[in-house]
Amino acid sequence: MSTYNREELLHDAVRSVLAQHDPATPPFELIVVDNNSTDHTPEIVERFSGVDGRVHYLFEPQQGLAHARNAGVRQARASVIALTDDDVRAEPGWVASIVRAFQEHPDADIVGGRVLPVWPAAPPAWLTSDHWAPLALADHGEASVEVTAAHPICLVGANLAFRRAVFDVVGGFATEVQRVKDGIGSLEDHEFLLRLLRIGRKGIYDPRIVIHAAIQRNRLERRYHRRWHTGHGHFHALLRSEEMEQTSVGTLFGVPAHLYRQAFGDGVGWIRAMASRQPARAFHHEVRLRFVHGFFQTRRREFFKKPRHERRDELWRLLRLRVPRTEPLTQRADTRAGQGN
């Protein structure tokens, strides 16, 4: 359990994990990784560890969720490692359900389950399950689902478990796309899952593995969702997944052409929804536009850091023209021009 300045939520999260009452629950340890908290997190964990030997406190000074998770994985001793967050309420059979899923699916390397909301107040009408991604919620139905490279459904890091050997094969969580402090929209879970599936491994979504996430009040506001989607676009630009980068036309400022088409369609959809007084539909198009905006801003910054000849060639490729040049001469010219920056 990674945590950062969540003292008001941490106590209930730890208590729920320790309150495992299923007779099939195996012995387990709970490692709480303090990722540089400045509140009373150490004292809270120490109170638990003082009365329950299953609780261990670990301090990770490198800021970032991936750093915290990697530290916890290194510290863990079990053959199965489960992740959760500091704002959850685990079901009493959570640990037993994870073990049961691995027993029933011996060829699965990773299992995930439901993350259901604990609302602080009645959610607004627009906040349907279509907008659950910024809340880190997940519910893929009542039946188990096989997760493969051909069917990479989202498994959320707040309710995710691995066979320990997986980390020896694919390494740890990527720090380049991690959440740091209060940043949002990160992709450390998604990136790890993609890396695992690409080498032919598979996972299982099991609806019996259930936790509940305490939704903070600010996450019921459109402003939070706008920020999240912009951040999500930024991290996808850094991720460079094969699915996102594929384009039959080319790129402009490093952005694949299909994202410009998506933005145009969503812009038209937003105008129509506003004109027909469909605010929920309009907001759906708006957050998709914000994703593209976050992606574009990141790629544009990267584009203008490139040498001038690389920028020029990308623009010509988009126009499907060839630029005759001799590489050494171009490089010398760019050097004289300060690399065109």
C-alpha positions as CSV (number, residue, x, y, z in Angstrom):
1,M,0.0,0.0,0.0
2,S,1.6,3.2,-1.2
3,T,0.7,6.4,0.5
4,Y,1.4,10.1,0.4
5,N,-0.1,12.6,2.8
6,R,-3.4,10.8,3.3
7,E,-3.5,10.5,7.0
8,E,-7.3,11.2,7.1
9,L,-7.9,8.1,4.9
10,L,-4.9,5.8,5.7
11,H,-6.3,4.5,9.0
12,D,-9.4,3.0,7.6
13,A,-7.6,1.6,4.6
14,V,-5.0,-0.3,6.7
15,R,-7.7,-1.5,9.1
16,S,-9.8,-2.9,6.2
17,V,-6.9,-4.9,4.8
18,L,-6.1,-6.4,8.2
19,A,-9.8,-7.4,8.8
20,Q,-9.7,-10.5,6.5
21,H,-12.2,-13.0,7.9
22,D,-12.5,-15.5,5.1
23,P,-11.3,-19.0,6.4
24,A,-9.3,-19.4,3.2
25,T,-7.1,-16.4,3.9
26,P,-3.5,-17.4,3.9
27,P,-0.8,-15.7,6.1
28,F,0.1,-12.3,4.7
29,E,2.0,-9.1,5.4
30,L,1.0,-5.5,4.7
31,I,3.8,-3.3,3.7
32,V,2.8,0.4,3.9
33,V,5.2,2.5,1.7
34,D,5.5,6.1,2.9
35,N,6.4,8.1,-0.2
36,N,7.8,11.2,1.6
37,S,4.7,12.1,3.5
38,T,4.9,15.3,5.6
39,D,1.8,14.5,7.8
40,H,1.4,11.9,10.5
41,T,1.6,8.8,8.3
42,P,4.6,7.3,10.2
43,E,2.8,7.5,13.5
44,I,-0.4,5.9,12.1
45,V,1.5,3.0,10.6
46,E,3.6,2.5,13.8
47,R,0.5,2.3,15.9
48,F,-0.7,-0.6,13.7
49,S,2.6,-2.4,13.6
50,G,2.9,-2.1,17.4
51,V,-0.2,-4.3,17.8
52,D,-0.1,-6.4,14.6
53,G,3.1,-8.0,13.4
54,R,1.7,-8.2,9.8
55,V,2.2,-4.5,9.3
56,H,5.5,-3.2,8.1
57,Y,6.5,0.5,7.6
58,L,8.8,1.3,4.6
59,F,10.0,4.8,3.8
60,E,10.7,5.6,0.1
61,P,12.4,9.0,-0.4
62,Q,12.2,9.0,-4.2
63,Q,9.0,10.8,-5.0
64,G,6.6,9.0,-7.3
65,L,4.1,6.1,-7.2
66,A,6.3,3.9,-9.3
67,H,9.2,4.4,-7.0
68,A,7.0,3.6,-4.0
69,R,5.6,0.4,-5.6
70,N,9.0,-0.8,-6.7
71,A,10.3,-0.4,-3.2
72,G,7.4,-2.4,-1.8
73,V,7.9,-5.2,-4.3
74,R,11.6,-5.4,-3.4
75,Q,10.6,-5.6,0.3
76,A,7.9,-8.2,-0.1
77,R,8.6,-11.9,0.7
78,A,5.6,-13.7,-0.6
79,S,5.1,-15.4,-4.0
80,V,2.0,-13.3,-4.7
81,I,2.2,-9.5,-4.4
82,A,-1.0,-7.4,-4.3
83,L,-1.2,-3.7,-4.7
84,T,-3.8,-1.3,-3.2
85,D,-4.1,2.3,-2.3
86,D,-4.4,4.4,0.8
87,D,-8.0,5.4,0.2
88,V,-9.6,1.9,-0.1
89,R,-11.8,-0.3,1.9
90,A,-11.0,-3.9,1.2
91,E,-13.7,-6.6,1.4
92,P,-13.2,-9.1,4.2
93,G,-12.5,-11.8,1.6
94,W,-10.1,-9.7,-0.5
95,V,-6.9,-11.6,0.1
96,A,-8.6,-15.0,-0.1
97,S,-10.2,-14.1,-3.4
98,I,-6.9,-13.1,-4.9
99,V,-5.4,-16.5,-3.9
100,R,-8.4,-18.3,-5.2
101,A,-8.2,-16.6,-8.6
102,F,-4.5,-17.6,-9.1
103,Q,-5.3,-21.2,-8.1
104,E,-8.2,-21.4,-10.6
105,H,-6.1,-19.8,-13.3
106,P,-2.5,-21.3,-13.0
107,D,-1.5,-19.8,-16.4
108,A,-2.4,-16.2,-15.3
109,D,0.4,-13.9,-14.1
110,I,-1.7,-11.1,-13.0
111,V,-5.3,-10.8,-11.6
112,G,-7.4,-7.7,-10.9
113,G,-10.9,-7.1,-9.7
114,R,-13.6,-4.5,-9.0
115,V,-12.9,-1.1,-7.6
116,L,-16.3,0.3,-6.6
117,P,-17.0,3.8,-5.3
118,V,-17.8,5.1,-1.8
119,W,-19.4,8.4,-2.6
120,P,-19.0,11.3,-0.2
121,A,-22.3,12.6,-1.5
122,A,-24.7,11.8,-4.3
123,P,-22.7,12.0,-7.6
124,P,-23.9,14.5,-10.1
125,A,-26.0,13.2,-13.0
126,W,-23.2,13.6,-15.5
127,L,-20.8,11.4,-13.5
128,T,-21.8,8.0,-15.0
129,S,-19.6,5.0,-15.3
130,D,-18.3,6.5,-18.6
131,H,-16.4,9.0,-16.4
132,W,-15.0,6.4,-13.9
133,A,-11.5,6.4,-15.3
134,P,-10.4,9.6,-13.5
135,L,-11.7,8.1,-10.3
136,A,-9.6,4.9,-10.7
137,L,-12.8,2.8,-10.6
138,A,-13.3,-0.5,-12.4
139,D,-16.2,-2.8,-13.0
140,H,-16.2,-5.1,-16.0
141,G,-19.2,-7.1,-15.1
142,E,-20.2,-10.3,-13.2
143,A,-18.1,-12.8,-15.3
144,S,-14.4,-13.4,-15.3
145,V,-12.6,-12.0,-18.3
146,E,-9.2,-13.1,-19.8
147,V,-6.9,-10.2,-20.3
148,T,-4.5,-10.6,-23.3
149,A,-2.7,-8.5,-25.8
150,A,-5.7,-8.9,-28.1
151,H,-8.1,-8.0,-25.3
152,P,-6.2,-5.5,-23.0
153,I,-9.0,-4.4,-20.7
154,C,-8.1,-2.0,-17.9
155,L,-7.1,-3.4,-14.6
156,V,-6.7,-0.8,-11.9
157,G,-3.6,-0.6,-9.6
158,A,-5.7,-0.1,-6.5
159,N,-6.8,-3.8,-6.9
160,L,-4.1,-5.7,-8.7
161,A,-2.0,-8.7,-7.8
162,F,1.0,-10.4,-9.5
163,R,2.9,-13.6,-9.2
164,R,6.3,-12.4,-7.9
165,A,8.2,-14.0,-10.8
166,V,6.6,-11.5,-13.2
167,F,8.9,-8.8,-11.9
168,D,11.9,-10.9,-12.7
169,V,10.7,-11.2,-16.3
170,V,9.6,-7.6,-17.1
171,G,11.1,-5.5,-14.4
172,G,9.3,-2.9,-12.2
173,F,7.0,0.0,-12.8
174,A,8.2,2.6,-15.2
175,T,9.1,5.9,-13.5
176,E,8.7,7.9,-16.7
177,V,4.9,7.7,-16.7
178,Q,4.3,7.7,-12.9
179,R,2.2,9.9,-10.7
180,V,4.3,12.3,-8.6
181,K,2.7,13.9,-5.6
182,D,-0.7,15.3,-6.7
183,G,-0.2,14.8,-10.4
184,I,-3.0,13.0,-12.2
185,G,-3.7,11.0,-15.3
186,S,-0.6,8.8,-15.0
187,L,0.0,5.4,-16.7
188,E,2.3,3.3,-14.5
189,D,-0.3,0.5,-14.2
190,H,-1.3,0.6,-17.9
191,E,2.3,0.6,-19.1
192,F,3.3,-2.3,-16.9
193,L,0.3,-4.3,-18.1
194,L,1.1,-3.6,-21.8
195,R,4.7,-4.7,-21.3
196,L,3.5,-7.9,-19.7
197,L,0.9,-8.7,-22.4
198,R,3.3,-8.0,-25.3
199,I,5.5,-10.9,-24.3
200,G,2.6,-13.3,-24.4
201,R,1.6,-13.3,-20.7
202,K,-2.0,-13.0,-19.7
203,G,-4.2,-11.8,-16.8
204,I,-7.6,-12.4,-15.4
205,Y,-10.3,-10.0,-14.3
206,D,-12.2,-11.7,-11.4
207,P,-15.3,-9.8,-10.2
208,R,-15.1,-11.6,-6.8
209,I,-12.0,-9.5,-5.9
210,V,-13.6,-6.4,-4.6
211,I,-12.4,-3.2,-2.9
212,H,-14.2,0.1,-2.4
213,A,-12.5,3.4,-3.0
214,A,-13.3,6.5,-1.0
215,I,-14.0,9.2,-3.6
216,Q,-12.8,12.7,-2.6
217,R,-15.3,15.5,-3.0
218,N,-13.2,17.4,-5.5
219,R,-13.4,14.4,-7.9
220,L,-17.1,15.0,-8.3
221,E,-16.3,18.3,-10.0
222,R,-15.9,18.7,-13.7
223,R,-12.7,20.8,-13.1
224,Y,-10.9,17.7,-11.7
225,H,-12.0,15.6,-14.7
226,R,-10.7,18.2,-17.1
227,R,-7.3,18.2,-15.4
228,W,-7.2,14.4,-15.3
229,H,-7.9,14.0,-19.1
230,T,-5.3,16.7,-19.9
231,G,-2.7,14.9,-17.8
232,H,-3.7,11.6,-19.3
233,G,-3.0,12.9,-22.7
234,H,0.4,14.2,-21.5
235,F,1.3,10.7,-20.2
236,H,0.1,9.0,-23.3
237,A,2.4,11.2,-25.3
238,L,5.3,10.0,-23.2
239,L,4.2,6.4,-23.3
240,R,4.3,6.1,-27.1
241,S,2.2,2.9,-27.2
242,E,2.0,1.1,-30.5
243,E,-1.7,1.5,-30.6
244,M,-1.6,5.3,-30.3
245,E,1.4,5.8,-32.6
246,Q,0.0,3.9,-35.6
247,T,-0.9,6.2,-38.5
248,S,-1.2,5.7,-42.2
249,V,-0.8,9.4,-42.9
250,G,1.9,10.7,-40.7
251,T,2.4,13.1,-37.9
252,L,2.4,16.9,-37.4
253,F,4.4,18.2,-34.4
254,G,4.8,14.6,-33.4
255,V,1.1,14.0,-33.1
256,P,-0.4,11.1,-35.2
257,A,-2.9,12.3,-37.8
258,H,-5.7,10.2,-36.3
259,L,-5.7,12.4,-33.2
260,Y,-6.3,15.5,-35.2
261,R,-9.3,13.7,-36.9
262,Q,-10.5,12.7,-33.4
263,A,-10.2,16.3,-32.2
264,F,-12.1,17.7,-35.2
265,G,-14.9,15.2,-34.7
266,D,-15.1,16.0,-31.0
267,G,-15.1,19.7,-31.7
268,V,-18.1,19.3,-34.0
269,G,-19.8,17.0,-31.5
270,W,-19.3,19.5,-28.7
271,I,-20.8,22.3,-30.7
272,R,-23.8,20.2,-31.7
273,A,-24.3,19.0,-28.1
274,M,-24.2,22.6,-26.8
275,A,-26.6,23.8,-29.4
276,S,-29.1,21.0,-28.6
277,R,-28.7,21.6,-24.9
278,Q,-27.1,18.2,-24.1
279,P,-24.6,19.2,-21.4
280,A,-23.6,15.6,-20.5
281,R,-22.9,14.8,-24.2
282,A,-21.0,18.0,-24.6
283,F,-18.8,17.2,-21.6
284,H,-18.0,13.8,-23.0
285,H,-16.6,15.5,-26.2
286,E,-14.9,18.2,-24.1
287,V,-12.8,15.8,-22.0
288,R,-11.8,14.0,-25.2
289,L,-10.6,17.3,-26.6
290,R,-8.6,17.9,-23.4
291,F,-6.9,14.6,-23.8
292,V,-5.7,15.6,-27.3
293,H,-4.7,19.0,-26.0
294,G,-2.5,17.4,-23.3
295,F,-1.0,15.0,-25.9
296,F,-0.4,17.9,-28.3
297,Q,1.3,20.2,-25.8
298,T,3.7,17.5,-24.8
299,R,4.6,16.4,-28.3
300,R,4.9,20.0,-29.5
301,R,7.5,20.7,-26.8
302,E,9.4,17.6,-27.9
303,F,9.1,18.6,-31.5
304,F,10.8,21.9,-31.1
305,K,13.6,20.4,-29.1
306,K,14.6,18.4,-32.2
307,P,17.3,19.5,-34.6
308,R,16.0,21.6,-37.5
309,H,16.5,19.0,-40.1
310,E,14.4,16.4,-38.2
311,R,11.6,18.9,-37.8
312,R,11.7,19.8,-41.5
313,D,11.7,16.1,-42.6
314,E,8.7,15.3,-40.5
315,L,6.7,18.1,-42.1
316,W,7.7,17.0,-45.5
317,R,6.8,13.4,-44.8
318,L,3.3,14.5,-43.8
319,L,3.0,16.1,-47.2
320,R,4.4,12.9,-48.7
321,L,7.3,14.7,-50.4
322,R,10.9,13.7,-50.4
323,V,13.6,16.0,-49.2
324,P,16.9,15.4,-51.1
325,R,19.8,16.1,-48.8
326,T,23.2,14.8,-47.7
327,E,23.2,14.0,-44.0
328,P,26.7,15.3,-43.1
329,L,26.1,18.7,-44.8
330,T,22.8,19.1,-43.1
331,Q,24.2,18.3,-39.8
332,R,27.0,20.8,-40.3
333,A,24.5,23.5,-41.3
334,D,22.4,22.7,-38.2
335,T,25.4,22.9,-36.0
336,R,26.2,26.4,-37.3
337,A,22.6,27.4,-36.6
338,G,22.8,26.2,-33.0
339,Q,20.8,23.0,-33.9
340,G,17.8,25.1,-34.9
341,N,16.5,25.6,-31.3
